[in-house]
Amino acid sequence: MEITQQIVVLDAADLDAVSRFWADVLGGTVEADDDWHTVRVDGEARLAVQLAPDHVRPEWPDGTPQQIHLDLFVKDVRAAHDEVMGLGASFLQAAEDLDAPSGFQVYADPAGHPFCLCWGSG
């Protein structure tokens, strides 16, 4: 099997909110169709958001199992925290020690898709 492209697709009831959030986080743009938005970074498709009117918000990490999550490795977790919160993220779980050599904090995008801001070795 030869894979020619790989893309993560998130379901969401509000395509605009979720695609704009991820475009802003990733420094990209949104290419919008009626029921599908593609987030492009430097012209390359990085993430897609598919219309799912009955989408149910995940309650992970403390509730029902997660559906999917993204790990974003950052150089400055404090600055990244401020940025994603300013873009509309929800803060779900704090790291035990922000000064540890590696770690992660858990967030959710506007539709509840979880993601982690990670630092250290990936």
Secondary structure, DSSP 8 states (H G I E B T S, - for coil): -------EEEEES-HHHHHHHHHHHHT-EEEE-SSEEEEEETTEEEEEEEE-TT-----TTTSS--S--EEEE-S-HHHHHHHHHHTT-EEEE--S-TTSSSEEEEEE-TT--EEEEEES--
